Amino acid sequence: MKVLGISAGTSETSASTRLAQKIADAAEGGAEIIGLKPYARDIADAITRGYPSERLAKLFDAVDKADALVAVTPIYNAMPSGLFISFFDVLPEETLQGKPVALGATGGSPRHSLVIEQAMRPMFVYMHAMVPTTAVYAATEDWGAPGEGFEGSTGRTLGNRILREGQELANLVAVAKGLTPNHGPAQGELDEAPQAAEEHPDRSDLSSAEDAAIANFPDFVPFDQLLK
């Protein structure tokens, strides 16, 4: 499986580029991560001229030949970067038809996490891509600084989301190729339910599904508790 990562990060060490690499690795495919910054002029010229440069056309061809795509952008002013949007504006629309595309975004605050659902997913659905249910938004605090992160540990939640999206991407590639998906949830690699039970000793009546939800989503509240 050949996975191509497209990052609108501003450098090879940017958070967006790192996230694209991690998602591609989680899908267990041979991955190449390409930054869009060196193509900024080519993309702008394609918008104004109506056709791509030779170099940009080669990138379009690489996207077309990849089995799957990982598309990651930084979030600026509560929106995907202009470079990211512009690239997919000039990419031939049929290129992503039926192609599995995993989505990711990075930002300084978790407040922008819904940008993926509000701005990115509709665009890729319009282009007829096969988009995994799980998408990964990584705020600065998600990268695991000691004492930070939504659950107070070192990036455990981010790692679980990346692994889940990678598995879903691999399953979609299998479906696209007419194969039987065999890349199911790796329970041994995700946080186990017993840990959740320890964190919620007063909830001994939790179902296994609720245990798993609490382990992977720290803010999960069982349905019966919502009614109280």
Protein Blocks (a to p, Z undefined) as FASTA:
>chain_A
ZZddddfbfbfkbmklmmmmmmmmmnopacddddfklmmmmmmmmmmnopacfklmmmmm
mmmmpmbdcdddddeehiacfklmmmmmmpcfklmgopacddddddfbfklmmmmmmmmm
mmmmmnopacdfbdcdddfklnopahiajkopahklmmmmmmmmmmmmmmmmmmmnopac
fbdcdfklmccfklmmmmmmmlmmbcfklmmmmmmmmkbccfklmmZZ
